[in-house]
Structures are given as structure tokens and as C-alpha cells.
Amino acid sequence: MSDFNPEGLEINKTIDARGSACPGPLLEAKKGIGAVPVNGILEVMSGDASTKRDLPLWAKKVGHEYMGTAEGENYDRIFIRRKK
């Protein structure tokens, strides 16, 4: 269970990748982050279990901030702050 609470966050872009298996959600995040302003927030919704491991690693690798993961019903909501 996640203790991250996204309530009150201003989400700049949401990607619904719930029907996509790995590496689909990661590829969608890579494409989508460009539409988010610097310091803006990208939300990725995914039902693929590996996404909540892959997205924080990707964010760190490319210089963005992984903010946390909130659990939805049968999917995760992963939040990334664009840093550059």
C-alpha cells in the first residue's frame, strides 16, 4: 500500500496506459514528458506491475523527479516531476 497522496497536485499531463504491457507505459511516459513544462507533473496510469519499478528508475536516469505512486483500483498512478 502506498502512502503517497496526489490530492491537490496540479497534473500537467495524464497518460492512461492501463491497457498496455511493459514496455508500453515507459515508452508512453518518454513521449509524454515533452508536453509537460519544466517543474510540471506527469501522471502515468498503468496496470502493469513492472511499471512502478521502471518509471522511477527511468526518471532518475534522465534527471526527473519520481514523486510517488498511488494505488488505484487494479492499477497504479505514478507521478513524475519534469526537471529539465
C-alpha positions as CSV (number, residue, x, y, z in Angstrom):
1,M,0.0,0.0,0.0
2,S,1.3,3.4,-0.9
3,D,1.2,6.4,1.4
4,F,1.7,8.9,-1.4
5,N,-1.3,11.2,-1.7
6,P,-1.7,13.0,-5.1
7,E,-4.6,15.1,-3.9
8,G,-4.1,18.7,-4.6
9,L,-1.3,18.2,-7.2
10,E,-1.6,20.1,-10.4
11,I,-1.2,17.4,-13.0
12,N,0.0,18.8,-16.3
13,K,-0.5,15.6,-18.4
14,T,-2.0,12.2,-17.7
15,I,-1.2,9.1,-19.7
16,D,-3.6,6.3,-19.5
17,A,-1.5,3.2,-20.2
18,R,-3.7,0.7,-18.3
19,G,-4.2,-1.5,-21.4
20,S,-0.5,-1.6,-22.2
21,A,2.1,-4.1,-21.1
22,C,5.8,-3.4,-20.4
23,P,7.5,-1.5,-22.0
24,G,4.4,0.4,-23.3
25,P,3.8,2.6,-20.3
26,L,7.5,3.6,-20.1
27,L,7.5,4.4,-23.8
28,E,4.4,6.5,-23.4
29,A,6.0,8.3,-20.5
30,K,9.1,9.1,-22.6
31,K,6.9,10.5,-25.3
32,G,4.6,12.4,-23.0
33,I,7.1,14.1,-20.8
34,G,7.9,16.5,-23.6
35,A,4.4,18.0,-23.3
36,V,4.9,18.8,-19.6
37,P,6.5,22.1,-18.7
38,V,9.7,22.1,-16.5
39,N,8.6,21.5,-12.9
40,G,5.3,20.2,-14.2
41,I,3.9,16.8,-13.3
42,L,3.3,13.8,-15.5
43,E,0.9,11.2,-14.2
44,V,1.0,7.7,-15.7
45,M,-1.8,5.2,-15.0
46,S,-0.7,1.6,-15.5
47,G,-1.9,-1.9,-14.6
48,D,1.5,-3.4,-15.5
49,A,3.3,-4.4,-12.3
50,S,6.8,-3.6,-13.6
51,T,5.9,0.0,-14.5
52,K,6.0,1.1,-10.8
53,R,9.6,-0.1,-10.8
54,D,10.7,1.0,-14.3
55,L,9.3,4.6,-14.2
56,P,11.2,5.7,-11.0
57,L,14.4,4.2,-12.4
58,W,13.9,6.0,-15.8
59,A,13.1,9.3,-14.1
60,K,16.3,9.2,-12.0
61,K,18.4,8.2,-15.0
62,V,17.2,11.1,-17.2
63,G,17.1,13.7,-14.4
64,H,13.5,13.9,-13.5
65,E,12.0,13.5,-10.0
66,Y,9.9,10.5,-9.1
67,M,7.3,11.8,-6.7
68,G,5.5,8.7,-5.7
69,T,2.9,6.1,-6.6
70,A,-0.8,6.0,-5.6
71,E,-2.8,2.8,-6.0
72,G,-6.0,2.9,-8.0
73,E,-8.4,0.0,-8.4
74,N,-6.4,-2.6,-10.3
75,Y,-3.8,0.0,-11.5
76,D,-1.1,2.3,-10.2
77,R,-0.8,6.1,-10.7
78,I,2.8,7.1,-11.0
79,F,3.9,10.7,-10.7
80,I,7.0,12.2,-12.2
81,R,8.1,15.9,-12.0
82,R,9.9,17.1,-15.1
83,K,13.2,18.7,-14.1
84,K,14.7,19.7,-17.4
